[in-house]
Amino acid sequence: MKELWNKWRRHLHAKYVKDKPIQQALKNIPKGVDKKEWECLVKEHFSSESFQARSNRNAANRAKLKMLHDIGSKPIREIIYQKGGEKCCGPHTRSYVFGFGSGVKAKDLKGGTSSKVELLSALRSTREENKSLNKENNSLQDRLSTLEDEMKEMKKIRESFAAQQSHVSPTISPVSTE
């Protein structure tokens, strides 16, 4: 209901008040509107400072739009595609994220550009670090396998010790339960 009321007022303003002197707007009363109600609407609403400020601000913002969005709920990306894609917004490359404005460049996401020499130096140091980490990883794996072998051997010794203890008759010593 509120939306219908606002649309109706917008229509009245656009047709009977906008770009017209206030006296002419007061004389040109739309059909179905009482004279007193029309005067109140024109004088107190359409002529108020807050309405004029909001109207001017919205007009300025609308004028800034490069591509008007008047197709309803269809996404802007679809509108661009229908209007010819690159013809509408210029060439697109993989290094751009399409959005409002010119887009984000890959170098903005990576933190700037580096020279080829710097990149190769960083690559070499990373490779050297990878080699040393691989060596360390291999030595740790060898150590782990040695420890696992020792644990298996200790289990065998424990099992054989337990088997020997079961063959020897246990001597029972009196235990006091005090």
PyMOL CGO cylinders between C-alpha atoms (Angstrom):
from pymol import cmd
from pymol.cgo import CYLINDER

trace = [
    CYLINDER, 0.00, 0.00, 0.00, 2.84, 2.36, 0.91, 0.3, 1, 1, 1, 1, 1, 1,
    CYLINDER, 2.84, 2.36, 0.91, 4.53, 1.62, -2.41, 0.3, 1, 1, 1, 1, 1, 1,
    CYLINDER, 4.53, 1.62, -2.41, 1.34, 2.46, -4.35, 0.3, 1, 1, 1, 1, 1, 1,
    CYLINDER, 1.34, 2.46, -4.35, 0.99, 5.74, -2.41, 0.3, 1, 1, 1, 1, 1, 1,
    CYLINDER, 0.99, 5.74, -2.41, 4.61, 6.68, -3.15, 0.3, 1, 1, 1, 1, 1, 1,
    CYLINDER, 4.61, 6.68, -3.15, 4.26, 5.82, -6.85, 0.3, 1, 1, 1, 1, 1, 1,
    CYLINDER, 4.26, 5.82, -6.85, 1.09, 7.90, -7.08, 0.3, 1, 1, 1, 1, 1, 1,
    CYLINDER, 1.09, 7.90, -7.08, 2.77, 10.90, -5.42, 0.3, 1, 1, 1, 1, 1, 1,
    CYLINDER, 2.77, 10.90, -5.42, 5.81, 10.48, -7.71, 0.3, 1, 1, 1, 1, 1, 1,
    CYLINDER, 5.81, 10.48, -7.71, 3.48, 10.49, -10.72, 0.3, 1, 1, 1, 1, 1, 1,
    CYLINDER, 3.48, 10.49, -10.72, 1.69, 13.61, -9.49, 0.3, 1, 1, 1, 1, 1, 1,
    CYLINDER, 1.69, 13.61, -9.49, 4.99, 15.39, -8.88, 0.3, 1, 1, 1, 1, 1, 1,
    CYLINDER, 4.99, 15.39, -8.88, 6.42, 14.47, -12.28, 0.3, 1, 1, 1, 1, 1, 1,
    CYLINDER, 6.42, 14.47, -12.28, 3.27, 15.41, -14.23, 0.3, 1, 1, 1, 1, 1, 1,
    CYLINDER, 3.27, 15.41, -14.23, 1.89, 18.44, -12.36, 0.3, 1, 1, 1, 1, 1, 1,
    CYLINDER, 1.89, 18.44, -12.36, 4.67, 20.02, -10.28, 0.3, 1, 1, 1, 1, 1, 1,
    CYLINDER, 4.67, 20.02, -10.28, 8.19, 19.31, -11.59, 0.3, 1, 1, 1, 1, 1, 1,
    CYLINDER, 8.19, 19.31, -11.59, 9.76, 22.12, -13.64, 0.3, 1, 1, 1, 1, 1, 1,
    CYLINDER, 9.76, 22.12, -13.64, 6.68, 24.36, -13.14, 0.3, 1, 1, 1, 1, 1, 1,
    CYLINDER, 6.68, 24.36, -13.14, 6.23, 27.46, -10.99, 0.3, 1, 1, 1, 1, 1, 1,
    CYLINDER, 6.23, 27.46, -10.99, 4.40, 26.80, -7.73, 0.3, 1, 1, 1, 1, 1, 1,
    CYLINDER, 4.40, 26.80, -7.73, 1.43, 29.01, -8.75, 0.3, 1, 1, 1, 1, 1, 1,
    CYLINDER, 1.43, 29.01, -8.75, 0.88, 27.03, -11.94, 0.3, 1, 1, 1, 1, 1, 1,
    CYLINDER, 0.88, 27.03, -11.94, 1.17, 23.74, -10.01, 0.3, 1, 1, 1, 1, 1, 1,
    CYLINDER, 1.17, 23.74, -10.01, -1.47, 24.95, -7.53, 0.3, 1, 1, 1, 1, 1, 1,
    CYLINDER, -1.47, 24.95, -7.53, -3.87, 25.88, -10.34, 0.3, 1, 1, 1, 1, 1, 1,
    CYLINDER, -3.87, 25.88, -10.34, -3.42, 22.61, -12.26, 0.3, 1, 1, 1, 1, 1, 1,
    CYLINDER, -3.42, 22.61, -12.26, -5.27, 20.21, -9.90, 0.3, 1, 1, 1, 1, 1, 1,
    CYLINDER, -5.27, 20.21, -9.90, -5.34, 16.54, -10.98, 0.3, 1, 1, 1, 1, 1, 1,
    CYLINDER, -5.34, 16.54, -10.98, -8.66, 14.71, -11.33, 0.3, 1, 1, 1, 1, 1, 1,
    CYLINDER, -8.66, 14.71, -11.33, -9.76, 12.89, -8.20, 0.3, 1, 1, 1, 1, 1, 1,
    CYLINDER, -9.76, 12.89, -8.20, -7.74, 15.11, -5.82, 0.3, 1, 1, 1, 1, 1, 1,
    CYLINDER, -7.74, 15.11, -5.82, -9.45, 17.58, -3.49, 0.3, 1, 1, 1, 1, 1, 1,
    CYLINDER, -9.45, 17.58, -3.49, -8.28, 21.20, -3.86, 0.3, 1, 1, 1, 1, 1, 1,
    CYLINDER, -8.28, 21.20, -3.86, -7.24, 21.54, -0.19, 0.3, 1, 1, 1, 1, 1, 1,
    CYLINDER, -7.24, 21.54, -0.19, -5.39, 18.21, -0.25, 0.3, 1, 1, 1, 1, 1, 1,
    CYLINDER, -5.39, 18.21, -0.25, -3.59, 19.26, -3.45, 0.3, 1, 1, 1, 1, 1, 1,
    CYLINDER, -3.59, 19.26, -3.45, -2.53, 22.59, -1.93, 0.3, 1, 1, 1, 1, 1, 1,
    CYLINDER, -2.53, 22.59, -1.93, -1.26, 20.79, 1.16, 0.3, 1, 1, 1, 1, 1, 1,
    CYLINDER, -1.26, 20.79, 1.16, 0.65, 18.27, -0.93, 0.3, 1, 1, 1, 1, 1, 1,
    CYLINDER, 0.65, 18.27, -0.93, 2.26, 20.94, -3.14, 0.3, 1, 1, 1, 1, 1, 1,
    CYLINDER, 2.26, 20.94, -3.14, 3.02, 23.50, -0.41, 0.3, 1, 1, 1, 1, 1, 1,
    CYLINDER, 3.02, 23.50, -0.41, 3.98, 21.23, 2.49, 0.3, 1, 1, 1, 1, 1, 1,
    CYLINDER, 3.98, 21.23, 2.49, 5.46, 18.21, 0.75, 0.3, 1, 1, 1, 1, 1, 1,
    CYLINDER, 5.46, 18.21, 0.75, 6.75, 19.02, -2.75, 0.3, 1, 1, 1, 1, 1, 1,
    CYLINDER, 6.75, 19.02, -2.75, 7.97, 22.49, -1.73, 0.3, 1, 1, 1, 1, 1, 1,
    CYLINDER, 7.97, 22.49, -1.73, 9.56, 21.49, 1.58, 0.3, 1, 1, 1, 1, 1, 1,
    CYLINDER, 9.56, 21.49, 1.58, 13.32, 21.92, 2.01, 0.3, 1, 1, 1, 1, 1, 1,
    CYLINDER, 13.32, 21.92, 2.01, 13.84, 18.26, 2.86, 0.3, 1, 1, 1, 1, 1, 1,
    CYLINDER, 13.84, 18.26, 2.86, 12.00, 17.12, -0.29, 0.3, 1, 1, 1, 1, 1, 1,
    CYLINDER, 12.00, 17.12, -0.29, 13.92, 19.58, -2.48, 0.3, 1, 1, 1, 1, 1, 1,
    CYLINDER, 13.92, 19.58, -2.48, 17.28, 18.54, -0.95, 0.3, 1, 1, 1, 1, 1, 1,
    CYLINDER, 17.28, 18.54, -0.95, 16.50, 14.85, -1.40, 0.3, 1, 1, 1, 1, 1, 1,
    CYLINDER, 16.50, 14.85, -1.40, 15.27, 15.45, -4.95, 0.3, 1, 1, 1, 1, 1, 1,
    CYLINDER, 15.27, 15.45, -4.95, 18.41, 17.41, -5.91, 0.3, 1, 1, 1, 1, 1, 1,
    CYLINDER, 18.41, 17.41, -5.91, 20.71, 14.82, -4.32, 0.3, 1, 1, 1, 1, 1, 1,
    CYLINDER, 20.71, 14.82, -4.32, 18.95, 11.94, -6.10, 0.3, 1, 1, 1, 1, 1, 1,
    CYLINDER, 18.95, 11.94, -6.10, 19.03, 13.81, -9.42, 0.3, 1, 1, 1, 1, 1, 1,
    CYLINDER, 19.03, 13.81, -9.42, 22.78, 14.42, -9.03, 0.3, 1, 1, 1, 1, 1, 1,
    CYLINDER, 22.78, 14.42, -9.03, 23.41, 10.76, -8.18, 0.3, 1, 1, 1, 1, 1, 1,
    CYLINDER, 23.41, 10.76, -8.18, 21.30, 9.61, -11.12, 0.3, 1, 1, 1, 1, 1, 1,
    CYLINDER, 21.30, 9.61, -11.12, 23.25, 11.91, -13.45, 0.3, 1, 1, 1, 1, 1, 1,
    CYLINDER, 23.25, 11.91, -13.45, 26.53, 10.26, -12.33, 0.3, 1, 1, 1, 1, 1, 1,
    CYLINDER, 26.53, 10.26, -12.33, 25.41, 6.81, -13.54, 0.3, 1, 1, 1, 1, 1, 1,
    CYLINDER, 25.41, 6.81, -13.54, 27.24, 5.70, -16.67, 0.3, 1, 1, 1, 1, 1, 1,
    CYLINDER, 27.24, 5.70, -16.67, 24.75, 2.97, -17.45, 0.3, 1, 1, 1, 1, 1, 1,
    CYLINDER, 24.75, 2.97, -17.45, 21.15, 3.37, -16.34, 0.3, 1, 1, 1, 1, 1, 1,
    CYLINDER, 21.15, 3.37, -16.34, 19.62, 0.32, -14.72, 0.3, 1, 1, 1, 1, 1, 1,
    CYLINDER, 19.62, 0.32, -14.72, 16.02, 0.34, -15.92, 0.3, 1, 1, 1, 1, 1, 1,
    CYLINDER, 16.02, 0.34, -15.92, 15.45, -3.29, -16.83, 0.3, 1, 1, 1, 1, 1, 1,
    CYLINDER, 15.45, -3.29, -16.83, 14.06, -4.40, -13.47, 0.3, 1, 1, 1, 1, 1, 1,
    CYLINDER, 14.06, -4.40, -13.47, 15.56, -7.24, -11.47, 0.3, 1, 1, 1, 1, 1, 1,
    CYLINDER, 15.56, -7.24, -11.47, 17.95, -8.40, -14.19, 0.3, 1, 1, 1, 1, 1, 1,
    CYLINDER, 17.95, -8.40, -14.19, 21.60, -8.30, -13.02, 0.3, 1, 1, 1, 1, 1, 1,
    CYLINDER, 21.60, -8.30, -13.02, 23.87, -5.64, -14.50, 0.3, 1, 1, 1, 1, 1, 1,
    CYLINDER, 23.87, -5.64, -14.50, 26.22, -8.37, -15.79, 0.3, 1, 1, 1, 1, 1, 1,
    CYLINDER, 26.22, -8.37, -15.79, 23.39, -9.76, -17.95, 0.3, 1, 1, 1, 1, 1, 1,
    CYLINDER, 23.39, -9.76, -17.95, 22.56, -6.30, -19.25, 0.3, 1, 1, 1, 1, 1, 1,
    CYLINDER, 22.56, -6.30, -19.25, 26.19, -5.80, -20.27, 0.3, 1, 1, 1, 1, 1, 1,
    CYLINDER, 26.19, -5.80, -20.27, 26.18, -9.15, -22.09, 0.3, 1, 1, 1, 1, 1, 1,
    CYLINDER, 26.18, -9.15, -22.09, 23.00, -8.26, -23.96, 0.3, 1, 1, 1, 1, 1, 1,
    CYLINDER, 23.00, -8.26, -23.96, 24.38, -4.88, -24.99, 0.3, 1, 1, 1, 1, 1, 1,
    CYLINDER, 24.38, -4.88, -24.99, 27.45, -6.46, -26.51, 0.3, 1, 1, 1, 1, 1, 1,
    CYLINDER, 27.45, -6.46, -26.51, 29.80, -6.99, -23.57, 0.3, 1, 1, 1, 1, 1, 1,
    CYLINDER, 29.80, -6.99, -23.57, 33.07, -5.35, -24.55, 0.3, 1, 1, 1, 1, 1, 1,
    CYLINDER, 33.07, -5.35, -24.55, 31.35, -2.68, -26.62, 0.3, 1, 1, 1, 1, 1, 1,
    CYLINDER, 31.35, -2.68, -26.62, 29.60, -1.49, -23.49, 0.3, 1, 1, 1, 1, 1, 1,
    CYLINDER, 29.60, -1.49, -23.49, 32.37, -1.54, -20.88, 0.3, 1, 1, 1, 1, 1, 1,
    CYLINDER, 32.37, -1.54, -20.88, 35.62, -2.05, -22.78, 0.3, 1, 1, 1, 1, 1, 1,
    CYLINDER, 35.62, -2.05, -22.78, 37.77, -5.18, -23.09, 0.3, 1, 1, 1, 1, 1, 1,
    CYLINDER, 37.77, -5.18, -23.09, 37.76, -7.72, -20.28, 0.3, 1, 1, 1, 1, 1, 1,
    CYLINDER, 37.76, -7.72, -20.28, 40.82, -9.70, -19.28, 0.3, 1, 1, 1, 1, 1, 1,
    CYLINDER, 40.82, -9.70, -19.28, 41.40, -12.42, -16.74, 0.3, 1, 1, 1, 1, 1, 1,
    CYLINDER, 41.40, -12.42, -16.74, 43.32, -9.99, -14.55, 0.3, 1, 1, 1, 1, 1, 1,
    CYLINDER, 43.32, -9.99, -14.55, 40.21, -7.90, -13.88, 0.3, 1, 1, 1, 1, 1, 1,
    CYLINDER, 40.21, -7.90, -13.88, 37.36, -8.59, -11.51, 0.3, 1, 1, 1, 1, 1, 1,
    CYLINDER, 37.36, -8.59, -11.51, 34.27, -7.06, -13.05, 0.3, 1, 1, 1, 1, 1, 1,
    CYLINDER, 34.27, -7.06, -13.05, 32.24, -4.88, -10.77, 0.3, 1, 1, 1, 1, 1, 1,
    CYLINDER, 32.24, -4.88, -10.77, 31.51, -1.22, -10.27, 0.3, 1, 1, 1, 1, 1, 1,
    CYLINDER, 31.51, -1.22, -10.27, 34.32, 1.01, -11.45, 0.3, 1, 1, 1, 1, 1, 1,
    CYLINDER, 34.32, 1.01, -11.45, 37.29, -0.08, -13.47, 0.3, 1, 1, 1, 1, 1, 1,
    CYLINDER, 37.29, -0.08, -13.47, 37.83, -3.26, -11.47, 0.3, 1, 1, 1, 1, 1, 1,
    CYLINDER, 37.83, -3.26, -11.47, 40.57, -4.73, -9.33, 0.3, 1, 1, 1, 1, 1, 1,
    CYLINDER, 40.57, -4.73, -9.33, 43.80, -5.62, -11.07, 0.3, 1, 1, 1, 1, 1, 1,
    CYLINDER, 43.80, -5.62, -11.07, 45.81, -8.73, -10.24, 0.3, 1, 1, 1, 1, 1, 1,
    CYLINDER, 45.81, -8.73, -10.24, 48.77, -6.61, -9.11, 0.3, 1, 1, 1, 1, 1, 1,
    CYLINDER, 48.77, -6.61, -9.11, 46.50, -4.91, -6.55, 0.3, 1, 1, 1, 1, 1, 1,
    CYLINDER, 46.50, -4.91, -6.55, 45.68, -8.29, -5.06, 0.3, 1, 1, 1, 1, 1, 1,
    CYLINDER, 45.68, -8.29, -5.06, 49.30, -9.49, -5.05, 0.3, 1, 1, 1, 1, 1, 1,
    CYLINDER, 49.30, -9.49, -5.05, 50.68, -6.37, -3.42, 0.3, 1, 1, 1, 1, 1, 1,
    CYLINDER, 50.68, -6.37, -3.42, 52.40, -4.65, -6.32, 0.3, 1, 1, 1, 1, 1, 1,
    CYLINDER, 52.40, -4.65, -6.32, 54.74, -5.62, -9.09, 0.3, 1, 1, 1, 1, 1, 1,
    CYLINDER, 54.74, -5.62, -9.09, 58.20, -7.13, -8.80, 0.3, 1, 1, 1, 1, 1, 1,
    CYLINDER, 58.20, -7.13, -8.80, 61.00, -7.27, -11.31, 0.3, 1, 1, 1, 1, 1, 1,
    CYLINDER, 61.00, -7.27, -11.31, 61.91, -10.51, -13.04, 0.3, 1, 1, 1, 1, 1, 1,
    CYLINDER, 61.91, -10.51, -13.04, 65.26, -10.64, -11.20, 0.3, 1, 1, 1, 1, 1, 1,
    CYLINDER, 65.26, -10.64, -11.20, 63.51, -10.34, -7.81, 0.3, 1, 1, 1, 1, 1, 1,
    CYLINDER, 63.51, -10.34, -7.81, 61.03, -13.04, -8.75, 0.3, 1, 1, 1, 1, 1, 1,
    CYLINDER, 61.03, -13.04, -8.75, 63.79, -15.42, -9.92, 0.3, 1, 1, 1, 1, 1, 1,
    CYLINDER, 63.79, -15.42, -9.92, 65.77, -14.78, -6.74, 0.3, 1, 1, 1, 1, 1, 1,
    CYLINDER, 65.77, -14.78, -6.74, 62.71, -15.53, -4.62, 0.3, 1, 1, 1, 1, 1, 1,
    CYLINDER, 62.71, -15.53, -4.62, 62.09, -18.69, -6.67, 0.3, 1, 1, 1, 1, 1, 1,
    CYLINDER, 62.09, -18.69, -6.67, 65.68, -19.89, -6.14, 0.3, 1, 1, 1, 1, 1, 1,
    CYLINDER, 65.68, -19.89, -6.14, 65.55, -19.29, -2.40, 0.3, 1, 1, 1, 1, 1, 1,
    CYLINDER, 65.55, -19.29, -2.40, 62.21, -21.09, -2.19, 0.3, 1, 1, 1, 1, 1, 1,
    CYLINDER, 62.21, -21.09, -2.19, 63.63, -24.07, -4.08, 0.3, 1, 1, 1, 1, 1, 1,
    CYLINDER, 63.63, -24.07, -4.08, 66.67, -24.20, -1.78, 0.3, 1, 1, 1, 1, 1, 1,
    CYLINDER, 66.67, -24.20, -1.78, 64.41, -24.05, 1.25, 0.3, 1, 1, 1, 1, 1, 1,
    CYLINDER, 64.41, -24.05, 1.25, 62.30, -26.87, -0.22, 0.3, 1, 1, 1, 1, 1, 1,
    CYLINDER, 62.30, -26.87, -0.22, 65.43, -29.01, -0.70, 0.3, 1, 1, 1, 1, 1, 1,
    CYLINDER, 65.43, -29.01, -0.70, 66.58, -28.50, 2.88, 0.3, 1, 1, 1, 1, 1, 1,
    CYLINDER, 66.58, -28.50, 2.88, 63.08, -29.22, 4.19, 0.3, 1, 1, 1, 1, 1, 1,
    CYLINDER, 63.08, -29.22, 4.19, 62.92, -32.40, 2.08, 0.3, 1, 1, 1, 1, 1, 1,
    CYLINDER, 62.92, -32.40, 2.08, 66.28, -33.54, 3.51, 0.3, 1, 1, 1, 1, 1, 1,
    CYLINDER, 66.28, -33.54, 3.51, 65.08, -32.86, 7.04, 0.3, 1, 1, 1, 1, 1, 1,
    CYLINDER, 65.08, -32.86, 7.04, 61.83, -34.69, 6.32, 0.3, 1, 1, 1, 1, 1, 1,
    CYLINDER, 61.83, -34.69, 6.32, 63.73, -37.73, 4.98, 0.3, 1, 1, 1, 1, 1, 1,
    CYLINDER, 63.73, -37.73, 4.98, 66.01, -37.85, 8.03, 0.3, 1, 1, 1, 1, 1, 1,
    CYLINDER, 66.01, -37.85, 8.03, 62.99, -37.64, 10.34, 0.3, 1, 1, 1, 1, 1, 1,
    CYLINDER, 62.99, -37.64, 10.34, 61.29, -40.46, 8.42, 0.3, 1, 1, 1, 1, 1, 1,
    CYLINDER, 61.29, -40.46, 8.42, 64.44, -42.61, 8.75, 0.3, 1, 1, 1, 1, 1, 1,
    CYLINDER, 64.44, -42.61, 8.75, 64.57, -41.88, 12.48, 0.3, 1, 1, 1, 1, 1, 1,
    CYLINDER, 64.57, -41.88, 12.48, 60.89, -42.76, 12.83, 0.3, 1, 1, 1, 1, 1, 1,
    CYLINDER, 60.89, -42.76, 12.83, 61.32, -46.07, 11.03, 0.3, 1, 1, 1, 1, 1, 1,
    CYLINDER, 61.32, -46.07, 11.03, 64.33, -46.88, 13.27, 0.3, 1, 1, 1, 1, 1, 1,
    CYLINDER, 64.33, -46.88, 13.27, 62.25, -46.12, 16.38, 0.3, 1, 1, 1, 1, 1, 1,
    CYLINDER, 62.25, -46.12, 16.38, 59.40, -48.27, 15.05, 0.3, 1, 1, 1, 1, 1, 1,
    CYLINDER, 59.40, -48.27, 15.05, 61.82, -51.17, 14.49, 0.3, 1, 1, 1, 1, 1, 1,
    CYLINDER, 61.82, -51.17, 14.49, 63.17, -50.76, 18.03, 0.3, 1, 1, 1, 1, 1, 1,
    CYLINDER, 63.17, -50.76, 18.03, 59.62, -50.74, 19.41, 0.3, 1, 1, 1, 1, 1, 1,
    CYLINDER, 59.62, -50.74, 19.41, 58.82, -53.97, 17.56, 0.3, 1, 1, 1, 1, 1, 1,
    CYLINDER, 58.82, -53.97, 17.56, 61.96, -55.53, 18.98, 0.3, 1, 1, 1, 1, 1, 1,
    CYLINDER, 61.96, -55.53, 18.98, 61.06, -54.38, 22.51, 0.3, 1, 1, 1, 1, 1, 1,
    CYLINDER, 61.06, -54.38, 22.51, 57.56, -55.89, 22.12, 0.3, 1, 1, 1, 1, 1, 1,
    CYLINDER, 57.56, -55.89, 22.12, 59.10, -59.22, 21.11, 0.3, 1, 1, 1, 1, 1, 1,
    CYLINDER, 59.10, -59.22, 21.11, 61.41, -59.13, 24.14, 0.3, 1, 1, 1, 1, 1, 1,
    CYLINDER, 61.41, -59.13, 24.14, 58.49, -58.28, 26.42, 0.3, 1, 1, 1, 1, 1, 1,
    CYLINDER, 58.49, -58.28, 26.42, 56.38, -61.09, 24.95, 0.3, 1, 1, 1, 1, 1, 1,
    CYLINDER, 56.38, -61.09, 24.95, 59.22, -63.60, 25.36, 0.3, 1, 1, 1, 1, 1, 1,
    CYLINDER, 59.22, -63.60, 25.36, 59.80, -62.39, 28.93, 0.3, 1, 1, 1, 1, 1, 1,
    CYLINDER, 59.80, -62.39, 28.93, 56.09, -62.77, 29.67, 0.3, 1, 1, 1, 1, 1, 1,
    CYLINDER, 56.09, -62.77, 29.67, 56.15, -66.28, 28.18, 0.3, 1, 1, 1, 1, 1, 1,
    CYLINDER, 56.15, -66.28, 28.18, 59.12, -67.24, 30.38, 0.3, 1, 1, 1, 1, 1, 1,
    CYLINDER, 59.12, -67.24, 30.38, 57.34, -65.89, 33.46, 0.3, 1, 1, 1, 1, 1, 1,
    CYLINDER, 57.34, -65.89, 33.46, 54.27, -68.01, 32.71, 0.3, 1, 1, 1, 1, 1, 1,
    CYLINDER, 54.27, -68.01, 32.71, 56.43, -71.22, 32.65, 0.3, 1, 1, 1, 1, 1, 1,
    CYLINDER, 56.43, -71.22, 32.65, 58.02, -70.43, 36.01, 0.3, 1, 1, 1, 1, 1, 1,
    CYLINDER, 58.02, -70.43, 36.01, 55.66, -71.15, 38.88, 0.3, 1, 1, 1, 1, 1, 1,
    CYLINDER, 55.66, -71.15, 38.88, 55.01, -67.97, 40.69, 0.3, 1, 1, 1, 1, 1, 1,
    CYLINDER, 55.01, -67.97, 40.69, 55.93, -67.79, 44.32, 0.3, 1, 1, 1, 1, 1, 1,
    CYLINDER, 55.93, -67.79, 44.32, 53.18, -66.33, 46.35, 0.3, 1, 1, 1, 1, 1, 1,
    CYLINDER, 53.18, -66.33, 46.35, 54.22, -64.12, 49.16, 0.3, 1, 1, 1, 1, 1, 1,
    CYLINDER, 54.22, -64.12, 49.16, 51.75, -63.29, 51.86, 0.3, 1, 1, 1, 1, 1, 1,
    CYLINDER, 51.75, -63.29, 51.86, 50.43, -59.80, 51.44, 0.3, 1, 1, 1, 1, 1, 1,
    CYLINDER, 50.43, -59.80, 51.44, 48.84, -58.13, 54.37, 0.3, 1, 1, 1, 1, 1, 1,
    CYLINDER, 48.84, -58.13, 54.37, 45.61, -56.30, 53.68, 0.3, 1, 1, 1, 1, 1, 1,
    CYLINDER, 45.61, -56.30, 53.68, 45.74, -53.96, 56.61, 0.3, 1, 1, 1, 1, 1, 1,
]
cmd.load_cgo(trace, "trace")
